[in-house]
Structure formats: C-alpha cells, structure tokens
Amino acid sequence: MIRNILLALACCLPFVAADVRGAAPSQPVCGPAAAGVRIVQTVLGGVPVLIRVPPRVSMPPIVFWHGFGPPDSEAALISLLPLDDLPAVKVYAGLPLFGRRAPEDPGELARRQSEDLVTGVFGPVVMGAVRELPVMVDALRRAGCMEAGEGIGLFGFSAGGAAVLLALAEREVPVAAAVVLNASTGLPASVAAYERATGRTYAWTPETRALAERADAIARAAGIAAGSPGPALLVIHGGRDAMVGAGDARALHDVLAPYYAGERACRLALDIVDGMAHAPTGDDDADRVRMRAGDWFRRFLSRSGTDTGC
C-alpha cells in the first residue's frame, strides 16, 4: 500500500531520489521547485524521509511524524497533510521500526508490544525519533534547507505527537511552532491507552518508571513552554477519540496555560474537534486539520525569528 501511494504521488508531482547522509549535494535538495511542487525521497542522518518542496520557500522547514496507525507512514502523512499553501519545506520522517525501517517479520512489533510495550516499542520508536531529530536538523542545515539558529516547525500525529512533546521538553533542537494531533501526552498516557485496549495491566519496573518520568508531557510542562517567547503549541484532538481521550489534551492544555499567561497567551491553543475519531479519515476532519495546522504555522513560524501571532 505504501508503494502504491508513492507511485501515485510520483505520477502527479516531480519526484527526485537523493541521499544527504553525508555532505550536501551539489544541487540543494530543498532548493525551490522551478514550477509546481517537488517531492524528494531521501535519507537525513539515517532517517528515511519524504521532502515536499514548494515553488517558493520563505519559512523554516517543518518536520512531520506519523503515528502507529493510519496515517502510519511518511507517505500516508504527506497525502493527508501536503500543506502546499505554506512556503516551507515539509519533511515527513519515518518513525523507527516503521516504513522503510520496518522489521522483516510482520509480527515483530506485536511481539515487542506483548513482551514490553515501553522498552520494546515506545522507547525505540517514540524516544528513538526524538534522539534522531538533532541529526536530521543538522543534515537539513548542511543540505541548505535551513539557516543556522532558526527554529523549525514540528507536527506529530498520535505517537508522533508524543515525540513532538518530548522533543519540546528535551530542547535539543530549537522549535518555533508545533502542532500535535490526537497525541498521547507521553508514556504514562500511552500505557493507560494500552491497558484500556487490551484489558491487561502493564507491569512497571524501575527502568520503565524512569522512562515514564522523562516522557511525561504533563510533568514536563515547564520545559515544554520554556524560552523567550517559547514554542507556539497548538493541540488538536478529536472529541470521539477512543484511543487517546480528549481529557488528556485538556489536562495538557490546563497545565501549560499558566506558563503562557499574559502576552504569550495566544501561543497556546486547544482545539477539540467534535465528531473526529483518532484517525482523521473523513474529508471534513482532514480539511479542519489542514486549515488549523496551516494557519498556526503561518502565524508563528517565521524565517526572521519574529511572528505575527500575538
């Protein structure tokens, strides 16, 4: 299915294969397309990505992370959220153990989950993606896709949203604006969702509890909001999300709100979408997410380092 989506994209848009693991190529991967939109399939610091390049680039790049379920690949996410009205290079990154890095055994992820959800799946996939982000950003900089010191945009769906929140808390990469969609608020929330879905109780260990403390967005709210002015964060959540309840999104917003008080208040927003389930599969849901995410990045992601959002 992923291959079919890629072929469909290739039929409609210029498609270029490249590899920017080492030095920047002679022709910049992120150079504006002469006409229309150009898609580049490449590898950034060992991470498989699809890069969507608009005809005009005047904003810092935006990195997108998919989830464990649909959209569960960089190809599926680029189809859902092309955001071609934004003059930014969009980088759709594959999560570890997914897509081109999926195990040969199709049952491997299920086995890992049954043995230990935290050390077998959440740690290597979600926390692994966050560890890869600085290397990806460095590769983007070497490839001429961004300027030194500028903050990027981040978007994450579901588990990818958990990665976005952890990346904000870890602060290893400057982030100007971020959007999370139906995101787990971290490892404790992911374990709770797993227990609801399977009816099984997860057996915590000292190691996994330590990881949970690190990957808990609510507990790390101060770190997420830190900075001057700090990252602009939009939390979008489906009102009918049965996998990650909207209550988690509300709790995250409530704990972050005091850090965004006063002049920074407009840099934090919560959008509960009535009727939307975990996967935004309908046209109305997809259009709502595209509109809200596009508007957010347009307001708060600027190459000059200033924004017009507030």
Summary of the structure (lengths in Angstrom):
residues: 310
radius of gyration: 18.3
end to end distance: 42.3
largest distance: 55.2
contacts: 1068
relative contact order: 0.12
helix: 43%
strand: 19%
